[in-house]
Each structure stands twice: as structure tokens, then as C-alpha cells.
């Protein structure tokens, strides 16, 4: 067993190493803002924040060891009521999620190096930019070596703790997770083009946005999202002007030509959500992020900062089901046309059942779905028949199919008259050859049925009353007048 002087030297080495690592973490991860210092917005920010806390607690407990060697018993005994280094190490072990500490650190470091934009191109080591990159990578290498320092601290506690048979407070897997060494190493303290490319390749492989194109954003973290069945854009029918605007908007953002917000409004069920997701995903270089509606009022800058560092990705932040009248638009106005600007790789889409206020609609491009009535219904049916390969679509067949859809709604087979339920009807029609034959025969009769315009009107009034109360009829008349002027 080492004597007291040997232990003192070993503890000093751990303490000195931790001071160096904390300094390197500050250089690579710390950022100073108007509201104080913080940590750069990387994907696993909470991991590096907890690692910093762990190193701080180890340093504090090392100070205690210098005056009270018996405090090494914290390995199995709670010394005081405050969380100590063992609590932090146990939590760090949990956050490692079965992967080596150094692997987790490397992922955080690669995120930070990406945020510092060192992978854009190689600079000669003697140039100013080259020296900056070398400076950052040297500190990254030092941070990666710190896993061994944490392990050395645990080993010192074990050697100093006389009660070897007591139940240890340290999670058993901590020792194995802290043993692995880092692969981030520099030859002769120099960064070469080959080293930089290796780090860039590893950063791309560790990119959390690789492999998924849709994410939920909850509690300041991103989680891959399962969105269910999203139709491709060539499977949307009718609403030609709306479809044109959606395509133009996302195409421009995909090409880096514009990133002004898209403000989408319509009655429920007309396709706001489906269109926004489908048109995002139809462009291979776009990723959709789905925050909670309330995040629009919490400040957009923390979210956009996290995405801005991923310069090789383009993100669409989609706020769905927003009530414009009840929303505090302060942060939106601040980030769009205010004191801040959106990063060029970030676009915002907001969908609502109501119109947007003038001071909001002026900050983006608006698109409004016309009400779903007998005319829109027949336009969708006609587009659908064309998609099935019918070169000449008889108006009577379109009318008969639309009328049958409305009749099935009256029979309670569908809960609403909307593009959403019409698509379900058309999918059934497509799979049922007997139904298709029957509709064709009816359309050739001397008298053919027409979709009931009153049914659409009554259903729209019902929806409008749910949204606008007693003002529904005046709003409906206004909408009808607007549509008549457009057409």
C-alpha cells in the first residue's frame, strides 16, 4: 500500500489534472452571452454540464481529503447532506448509458468542434486559422484524457478507505466505463490535414441528425420522431394554388435562396399539418423539428442556436395548432425581423386554425386553404382520377363520385366533410373494382347526382361556430366573398 507521501503526490497529480481539464472544457465549451456565461448549444449539452459539475465536486472533495483523510470513506458513507463527488460520478455513469465515458466525451467534443466550424476546410498549421484549429484540438485531446483522471480519483479513495468490506456507494460499472482511452491524438502536437479529415468523418458519423429526418423537441432535447403514414406530395389532390405555394417555399429554402417563415391557416382537417410535413420531407436535405406549441412563447434563440451549428443540415421548425390570438408573439417578432435574425439553415412554419395578426403575417409568407366545399371536393376527385391514369375524366363521373362521398358522410361512415376523409373514401374506391364499375355505370345514366352543396355549407357552419361562436356566419360570408374574388 502506498505511504502517505506517495498518496499525497498521487492526489496532487489528480488535482492538477482536473484543473487543467476544467480549463480546457471552458475553452472548448464555454460561451459568454449578455445574460452571463454558459455552455455552447450542442446536442448533448446536459452531459458535458454534468461532467463539469463532477470535476468540480471531485476537486472540492480532494481539498477535504488534504485536511481529513478519513473523508475517503465517502466511497461507502455519506459524509454530509450535500451531493458529493460520488453522487456525481454515479449520475455520470448513468448518463453514459452503457458506453465508455471517453466515447461520450468524444461525441460532445466533436459536436463542439463542429460548432467552432473547424471542419469547413484545411488551413496550413502556421496560418492564423490553422493555429486556432490546432489550439482547439489540443484542448479536445486533453479533455479526452480526463477519463483516466476520474478513475485515478476513485482508485485513490479505494486505497485510503480502510473499511474495505463495507458496501460501496460507487456504481460497479463506473470502473469499467472509465478505463477506455481516447482515439483523439495528435502526432507531435501538430494537427494535419489527415487528422482533421479523420475528426470530420467521426463528427459526421456521430451527428445525431444523421439517419433521421424528423425530431421532437422536448425539454431542450431532440428525440427521433415516428410520424406515421405521411403521403408523398404527388398524392395530394386539388388545392393547386396551395400546393404551388408550399412547393415554392420549401424548394427555395432547400436551395438556400430564402428562409422567411411560412404562416399556414385553414379550418381543421384541410391538410395544414400533412402538407407541412410532406413538403418538408420531399426535399432530401431538409429535416423537420416538432417543438411543443408553447415553445413559440419561450424564446426561439436557444432552439435555433442548437440548429445553427449544424451548418451541413437545413431545419424546418414546425409549430402546429397555434392559436394566434392567444399567443405571445414577442420572441417570434424578436427573431423574425427584430433584433435577432434566423440562422440561414433554419426555417419556421406555423400552422393555425385562425388568421394571423397583421404584425405577424407581414413577417412571413402566408398561405390559406380555401374552405372545403362541393367545388373543392370535385377538384380533388378529378385530380385523383388523373393520378389513376384516366386521361379523359368525365365531369359526370367526378360529380357522381363526389355525391357518393357526401352520401356516405350522411350515413355516418365519415365523421367530417374534409380532404382528410375524402382521401380515405378515394382509397376505398381505388381498392374496390365493383364500386368503381358501379360509379361509372351511374355516371352514364341520363340523370346523374350532384354533391349536396348544402351539406358542405352546414358542416362548415358547424366548424365555424366551434371556432368563432356567434360570429361564425359573418366570418363564413366573408370567406365566401374572398373565395369568389379569387376565383
N, C-alpha and C positions, 0 to 999 in steps of 0.2 A: 504494500500500500504506500502511495506517495507520502512523504513527510509534509509538514506544514509549509515549509518554504517552497517545495515543488508545487503544492496546491495553489499557493499564492501566485506563483508565476503563471500557472495554467489559467487561473481565474482572470489575471490581468490580461492575458492574451485574448480570452473570450471577450472581456470588457472592451478592449481596444478594437477588436474586430467588429463588434456591434456598433461602436461609434462610427467606424469607417463606413459600414454598410448603411447606417441611417443617413449619413451624409450623401451617399450615392443614390439612395432612394429619393431624397429631396431633389437632387439634380435631375433625375430621370422622370419623376412622377409629380413633383410639386408644381403648383401654378398659383400665381398671385392675381387676385381679381379685386374689383372695387369693394366687394363685401368681405375681403380677407383672403388668406391663403387657403388652398385646398389641394385636391388631387386631380390630375388630368382625367378627363372623362374617357375611360377605357371600358371595354366590355366587362371585365371582372374587377371593377373598381373596389368592391367590398372586400375582395381577397387581399389586395395589397394594403388597404387601410387596416385590416385586422393584423396583417403581418407587421406593419409599423407599430401597432399597439403592442404586439407580442414582444418585439425587440425592446420597446420602451420598458415594459414590465420586467423583462429579464435584466435589463440594466439597473432598474430600481432594486430588484432582489439581490443582484450582485453587490450593490452598495451595502445592503443589510448583512450579507454574508461576511463582509470585511470586519464588521463590529460584533457579529453574533453568528458564529459558525454553526450553532445548533439550528439556525433557521433553514439549514439543508433538509431538515425533517419535513419541510413543506412538500417533499416528494410523496409523503403519505399522510401529512397532517395539515389541517387548515390553520395557518398562523394567525390571521386576523380576519375581520369581516369583509375586507376589500378584495375584489378579484385580483389574483396574483398571476405570476408567470405560468404556473401550472394550468390554471383555468384557461389562460390564453392559448397555451400550447395544445390543450385538449380541443378547444374550439378550432384552432388552426388545422389540427388533424382531421376534424370532421369536414371542414371546408375543402380539404384536399380530395375528398370523395374517392379514396382508394388509390389515387395517383400520387407519385412521389412529390414531395414538396418542391423540389427543383423544377419538375415539369410544370407545375402550376405557376411558379415564379417566371419561368421562361415564357409561358403564354402571356402573362401580364407584361413582361418586358418587351416582347415582340409587338404587342399592342401599343406600348408607349413609343417604341421606335417608329412604328407606322405613323403615330400621331405627330412625331417630330419630323416626319417626311424625309427620312434618310434613305429610303429605297427608290426615290424617283430616278436618280441616275448616279453613276460613279464619278466622284471627284478625286483628282490627284491628292494624295495624302498630304502634300505640302501646301495645298491651296487652303484658303480660309474655310470653305465648305468642307473640304476633306478633313481638316483638323477638328472641326465641330463634330463630324460623324465619328471620328476616332475617339474623341473625348467622351461621347455618349456611350459608345460600345464598350469602352474600358470600364465605365461605371456599371454597365449592364453585366459585364463579366464578374465584377466584384460582388454585385448583388447575388448572382447565381451561386457564388462560393459560400454564401452565408448559411446555407442549409447545414453545412458541417459545423458552423459555429453554434447553432441551436443544439445540435447533437452533442457537441463538446460540453455545453452547459448542463445538459441532462446527465451526462457521464460524471461530471464533477459533483453534482448533487448526490448521485448514487454512491460515489466513493466517500463522501463526507457524512452520509446518513448512516448512523450506527445501527439503527433498527432495521436490519435487512429483511426480517421476516414479516414486517408489517405490510398490510395491503396498500399497494402503491396507488396514488391518485392519478398517475400518468397512464393515459390510454395505451395499451400494449402495442398497437400498430404504429405509434409515434416513432419508435426507434427505427423500424424498417423503412418508413416513409421518408425519414430524414437522412438516410445513408447514401442515396443515389447522387452521383456527381453530374455536373452540367457539361453539355457539349459545346457551350458557347465559350470558345477560347481563341485568343489572338496569338499569332506567331510573332514572337519578339515584340509584343505590344504594338504591333502595326496592323492596320486594317487594309486588306487587299480587295481588289475587285471580286476575287473568288469568294472571300469571306462575306462580303456584302451581298453577293448573289445567293449564297447559302442561307444567310439570315432572311433575305427577302422571300426565298422559297419556303422557308419554315413559317414565316409570318403569313404567307398566303395559305399554307396548309392549316395553320391554327386559326384562320379567320372564322369567327363564329357565324358569319353571314354566308359562308360557302356551304352549299348543299341544301339550303332552304331559301325560299323567296317570300315567305310570309311569316311575320312575327307578331306576337302580342307584346305589349309594353306595360308591365305591371310593377309597381313599387320600384321604378327606376331600373328595371332589369328587362332584358329581351328574352322571350321564350318562343321557340318554333311553334307555329300555329297550324292546326289542321282546319282547313276552311270548308271541307266537304266538297260537294259536286259544284264546280263553277263552270258554266258553259263557256265555250270559246266565243270570241266576238263574232265569228261568221255564223253563229247560231242564234243571234239576236235578229228579230224581225220588226218591221215597222220603225217608227220614230227615227226616220232617216236623218233629219237635221240634228237631233240629239246625238246620234251615233257619229255623225261627221265631226261635231264639236269635241266629243270625247277622244276620237282618234287623233285629231289635230293637236289637242292639248298634250296627250301623253307621247305622241310622236315627237313634238317639239322638245319636251323635257328629255326624252331618251337621247336625242341628238345634241343636247346641251345648248339648245337655242333659247330656251326660256324656262323659268321656274316659278312664274306667278301662280297664286292659288287658284284652284277650281272650286267654285261655290255651286253646289248642286241642290236644287229644290224640286219638290213634287209632292203630290198626295202619296200616302203609303201604298206600297205594293206595285209601283210603276217601274222599279228597277234601279233606283239610286245606288244601293249597296252592290248589287250584282254587276252593274255597269262599271263602277269604280274599281272593283277588284279585278274583273275580267280584262278591262282595258289596261290596267297596270301590268298584269301578268302576261299579256300578249306581247310585250316587249321584253326580250331576254335579259336586258341589262337593268331592269327595274325590280326593286324589292319593296314590298308593301309592309308597313308597320301600323299596327292597330292599337292605339292607346285607348284608355278609358275616356268617355266624353268629358268628364270633369278635368282631365289633364289640360284641356284648352284654356282653363282658367287658372292653372297653377304656374304658368310661365313656360314658354316653349324653349328658352335658351338651353337649359340643361339637357333636354332631349336632342335638340339639333346639334349641340356640341359633340355629343356621343357619336352622331352620324357623320358629322363634318370631317372627322379624322379618317373615315373610310373613303378616301378620295377615289378609289377604284370601284366604288358602288354608287348607284343612284337610288335614293329612297323616296317613296311616296308615303307620307304620314296621313292616314285616313281617319278623320273624325266622323263617326257615324251617329245618326239620330240626335243631332244637336237642336236645341230649342233656341233660335236666335234671340227671341225677346227676353229670355231668362238668363242668357249667357253674359258673363262679364268679359267684354272683348278687350280689356286693357292690354293684356300681354300679346294678343294677336295683333293689335294695332301697333304695339311697340316693335314687334319683329317683322311686320309687313308694312313697309313704307314709313316706319317710325325711326327710332334711334338705333335700332339694330336692323340688319338685313339677313335674309335666309341664306345659308350656305348654298352654293351653286349646285351641289349634289342632293339637295333636299327640296321636295315639293309638298305642298299641303293641299289636301282635298277635304272639303267639309260638306256633309250631306244633311239636309233638314227637310222637315215636312212643311215648313213655312218659308216665306220670303225673308231675305236678309235685309237688315237695315241699310240705308243708303251709304253711310260712312264705312260699312264693311264691304258691300258689293262693289264699291269703287276701287277696292284694293286687289281685286282678282277678276277672273273671267267667270261670268255666271252662265249657267245652263239650267233651263227649267223644262221639265217634262210636261207637255200638254196633257190635259185630263184624258182619261181613257173613256172613249165613247164609242158609238157604233162605227164611226168613221175610222178611228184608230184601230179598232178591232179588225175591220175588213182589210186595212193596210197590212196588218201583221199576218193575217191569213194568206193574203196574196203573196207576200214575201216568202212565207213558209212553203207554199206550193211551188214557187220558183226554185227554192232550195232543194225540192224533191225531184227536180228535173223537168217540171212541166213548163214547156216553152210558151204555150198559149194558155193563160189562166182565165177561163170564162167568168165573167162577173157574176153570173147566176150561181156558179159553184161556190165562189167566195161568199156570196150572200147566204146560201143555204148552210154552209159550214158555220158561219158566224151566228146564224139564227139557232142552229142546233146547240152551239155552245151556251147561248143565253138561256135556252130552254132547260139545259141540264143544270145551269145555275138555279133556275126557278124550282127545279126538282131537288135542290139541296145537295147536289153532287159536288158543288164547289161553294166555299164559304164567302167568296167575293168575286166581283167582276173586275179583273185586273190582268195585266200582261202575265203576271205570275201564274194565275190559274188557267189562262188561255194556253200558255205553253204546256201545262200538264194535259189539257184537253187535246192539243195537237200531237203530243207524244202518243197518247192513246190512239188517236186517229191514224197515225203513221203505222202503228203496230197491228192494226185491225183491218185486214183486207175486206172483210164483209161490210164494215162501216164505210170504208172508202167507196165501195161499189154502190152501197145504198145512197150515199150523199150524191154521187154522180148521177144516179137514176132520177132522184128527186129534182136535181138542178135542170134536167132536160124536160121536165113537165111544163105544161102550158102556163101554169101559175106557180111561182116559187116564193118561198117565205123570205122575209127580211128580218134582220136583227131588230129587236124591240128597242127603239131609242128611249122610250120612257123608262125601261128597266135600268139603263145606264144612268139616266138623269136621277132617278130615285136613289140609286146606290151612291152616286156622287154627293147628293144632298145629305144622305146619311153620314158619309165620311166627313163632309164639311162641317156638319153640326157637331160632330165629335171634336173637331179641331177648333172651330170658331164660335160654337154656341149659336146664339140668336142672330149673329151677323153672317151666318153661313150663306143665306140666299143672296145677299148683296155681294158677297165675295164671289159666289158662283156666277152671278150675272157679269161681274167684272172680268172674270176669267174667260167666259164665253165671248165677250166683246174683244178681248185681246186676241183670242184664237181666230176670230173672224177677221180681224185686221191683218193678222199674219198670213192667213190663207187667202 
